Amino acid sequence: MIKRTNQISAYQLTGNKGAYIVTLEHLTNTASGCPRFRACIVKLEENKEGKLCLKDGEGLLNACYNFTGHYLNELGEARWILDHYEEQAD
């Protein structure tokens, strides 16, 4: 079993290219006190019934990032990393 001591939050967000689940794990702050996060992003698709679900036949994880926070609240950090992911996916 993996023992985690960090808080993990999950958000369902809509970006410019669709719906996503973004998880944020709050890591130990940097030496200068800046917040650090690990974010994982999973893209969702609509099924035949019009409900959001995970994509079939592909890896579940679309991207994973470790980054220094921007002094936003957690939802703001999740939105920032999703915007970054969509820019990089172009």
Buried (B, 14 or more C-beta within 10 A) or exposed (E): EEEEEEEEBEBEBEBEEEBBBBBBBBBEEEEEEEBBBBBBBBBBEEEEEEEBEEEEEEEEEBBEEEBEBEEEEBEEBBBBBBEBBBEEEE
